């Protein structure tokens, strides 16, 4: 369980199964009449692969809701905008939680491997 102080209150963040369910509510893809939950995969790709701060916000919001909190996007926007907030430290802590989490470590490893492969391919094409 991770904690950050947001708006003067200690907020908890959980990356367990409830987190997965919260994340998957963010994106659905329909194919052949079936719906597939893709929120976790798409958001983690945006965050780990591209460093998206909006994806970081979505991850924190889902993790907070999974821990029983009720942070809003506006709460997180204000927190990120605060001059005292160290975005790099938060990014690193969340990245570490995803890389080591029981339910997220395999996906994080695949995303990071794909990203590394894409960088190598790009470098080879430029050479």
PyMOL commands that set and color helices and strands:
alter all, ss='L'
color gray80, all
select helices_A, chain A and resi 17-24+39-50+53-66+73-81+87-100+105-126
alter helices_A, ss='H'
color red, helices_A
select strands_A, chain A and resi 2-6+9-13+28-31+34-37
alter strands_A, ss='S'
color yellow, strands_A
deselect
rebuild
show_as cartoon
